[in-house]
Amino acid sequence: MFFVKDFTRNSWVVKVWKEGRHFDLWHVNHFLAGILLGCLVIFLKLEFWIGFVASVVLMLAWEVFELVTEIEETRFNMVFDVVFSVFSYFLTLFLAKNYLSSLSLLVLFYVSLIMFAILELWGYWAYKNRGLNRIKNKRETVSRE
């Protein structure tokens, strides 16, 4: 039981997902989201501008969702979330057009999807765990007083 308690309260597994002032591990998921959106635009054979506008709208909608749900991050961090997504979106389109075969693009999509899902679940778990730890720490502080 000691291991579980220490693991959930102080482990790097939780701390690594802490929102950074400028950069944090969530940027990796935003980068992967750009790859996934770029691949989807190619797979669905959308015109460039339609795919780009739809992708940017989704990226911005996610940032609005984070604001509405009161996820704490700096404006700089929010801007870079979108910048990383847009960059990886264009990088995916560039690589697909110039270097990747259809099979390679499919592999890139599935590997990115699996990584995205794992990191998203891990990050969500860490986020929820931090919240539970804050509540528990407040209770411990109140009970000591």
Contacts in CASP RR format, 6 or more apart in sequence:
PFRMAT RR
TARGET T0000
AUTHOR 0000-0000-0000
METHOD contacts of the structure
MODEL  1
MFFVKDFTRNSWVVKVWKEGRHFDLWHVNHFLAGILLGCLVIFLKLEFWI
GFVASVVLMLAWEVFELVTEIEETRFNMVFDVVFSVFSYFLTLFLAKNYL
SSLSLLVLFYVSLIMFAILELWGYWAYKNRGLNRIKNKRETVSRE
7 13 0 8 1.000
8 14 0 8 1.000
8 129 0 8 1.000
8 132 0 8 1.000
8 133 0 8 1.000
9 133 0 8 1.000
13 122 0 8 1.000
13 126 0 8 1.000
14 126 0 8 1.000
14 129 0 8 1.000
14 130 0 8 1.000
14 133 0 8 1.000
15 126 0 8 1.000
16 25 0 8 1.000
16 126 0 8 1.000
17 24 0 8 1.000
17 25 0 8 1.000
17 26 0 8 1.000
17 122 0 8 1.000
17 123 0 8 1.000
17 126 0 8 1.000
17 127 0 8 1.000
17 130 0 8 1.000
18 24 0 8 1.000
18 130 0 8 1.000
19 26 0 8 1.000
19 71 0 8 1.000
19 72 0 8 1.000
19 73 0 8 1.000
19 77 0 8 1.000
20 73 0 8 1.000
20 74 0 8 1.000
20 77 0 8 1.000
21 74 0 8 1.000
21 76 0 8 1.000
21 77 0 8 1.000
22 74 0 8 1.000
22 76 0 8 1.000
22 77 0 8 1.000
22 80 0 8 1.000
23 77 0 8 1.000
23 80 0 8 1.000
24 73 0 8 1.000
24 77 0 8 1.000
25 119 0 8 1.000
25 123 0 8 1.000
26 73 0 8 1.000
26 81 0 8 1.000
26 123 0 8 1.000
27 80 0 8 1.000
27 81 0 8 1.000
27 84 0 8 1.000
28 119 0 8 1.000
29 116 0 8 1.000
29 119 0 8 1.000
29 120 0 8 1.000
30 59 0 8 1.000
30 81 0 8 1.000
30 82 0 8 1.000
30 84 0 8 1.000
30 85 0 8 1.000
30 88 0 8 1.000
31 84 0 8 1.000
31 85 0 8 1.000
31 87 0 8 1.000
31 88 0 8 1.000
32 88 0 8 1.000
32 112 0 8 1.000
32 115 0 8 1.000
32 116 0 8 1.000
32 119 0 8 1.000
33 59 0 8 1.000
33 62 0 8 1.000
33 85 0 8 1.000
33 88 0 8 1.000
33 116 0 8 1.000
34 55 0 8 1.000
34 59 0 8 1.000
34 84 0 8 1.000
34 85 0 8 1.000
34 86 0 8 1.000
34 88 0 8 1.000
34 89 0 8 1.000
34 92 0 8 1.000
35 88 0 8 1.000
35 89 0 8 1.000
35 91 0 8 1.000
35 92 0 8 1.000
35 108 0 8 1.000
35 109 0 8 1.000
35 112 0 8 1.000
36 109 0 8 1.000
36 112 0 8 1.000
36 113 0 8 1.000
36 116 0 8 1.000
37 51 0 8 1.000
37 55 0 8 1.000
37 58 0 8 1.000
37 59 0 8 1.000
37 85 0 8 1.000
37 89 0 8 1.000
38 51 0 8 1.000
38 55 0 8 1.000
38 89 0 8 1.000
38 92 0 8 1.000
38 93 0 8 1.000
38 96 0 8 1.000
39 92 0 8 1.000
39 96 0 8 1.000
39 105 0 8 1.000
39 108 0 8 1.000
39 109 0 8 1.000
39 112 0 8 1.000
40 109 0 8 1.000
41 48 0 8 1.000
41 51 0 8 1.000
41 52 0 8 1.000
41 54 0 8 1.000
41 55 0 8 1.000
41 89 0 8 1.000
41 93 0 8 1.000
42 92 0 8 1.000
42 93 0 8 1.000
42 96 0 8 1.000
42 105 0 8 1.000
43 109 0 8 1.000
46 54 0 8 1.000
48 93 0 8 1.000
52 89 0 8 1.000
55 85 0 8 1.000
55 86 0 8 1.000
55 89 0 8 1.000
56 82 0 8 1.000
56 86 0 8 1.000
59 81 0 8 1.000
59 82 0 8 1.000
59 85 0 8 1.000
59 86 0 8 1.000
60 82 0 8 1.000
62 81 0 8 1.000
63 78 0 8 1.000
63 81 0 8 1.000
63 82 0 8 1.000
66 73 0 8 1.000
66 78 0 8 1.000
67 78 0 8 1.000
71 127 0 8 1.000
73 81 0 8 1.000
92 108 0 8 1.000
95 108 0 8 1.000
96 105 0 8 1.000
100 108 0 8 1.000
END
